Amino acid sequence: MDVLVTALTIFLLAVFVGFEVITKVPPTLHTPLMSGSNAISGITVVGALLATGMQQSKLATVLGVLALIFATINVVGGFLVTHRMLAMFQRKN
């Protein structure tokens, strides 16, 4: 029970700190930060694959699959936004 309380406390603190950090970023920096977060999401994809592949419990497998789905969506969305941003800076003929 102590491990669950500790993990839940760390999770809630991470959510709070993440929210506070993201809301303080000016809008002009969101796209470059999204490009940089693709690397972090790539690490999340690898971790999700490991969690899913180990199959230690049903819960770990389900959470691994969910993490894999959400991280993949984040990576693809980040690349699409980055591609769109770079297209804005190309010369028009």
Helices and strands as residue ranges (DSSP letters): H 2-23, G 27-29, H 30-54, H 58-88
